[in-house]
Amino acid sequence: MLLIVEAIFRYGSASDELRLLRALRREHPHADFVFLSERKAPLSVDGAQKLIERLGVAAKLPFPIHAHMPPCC
């Protein structure tokens, strides 16, 4: 599942996203949510935003990132 999510962020066209999300649904037919916390609970909006911010810091990007940034390429 992590590879699918990573692929969505790396190769971000809308049709690719839908295809990868459908593949995720096939692999996990009983999952109701794409993003889960470490405790297997749905990730809140606030939790997802903080996660994205931490990923930007961990990647040592020279600018802060957030969930609503436009694609760069």
Secondary structure, DSSP 8 states (H G I E B T S, - for coil): -HHHHHHHHHS--HHHHHHHHHHHHHH-TT---S-B-TTSSB--HHHHHHHHHHHHHHTT-SS---TT-----
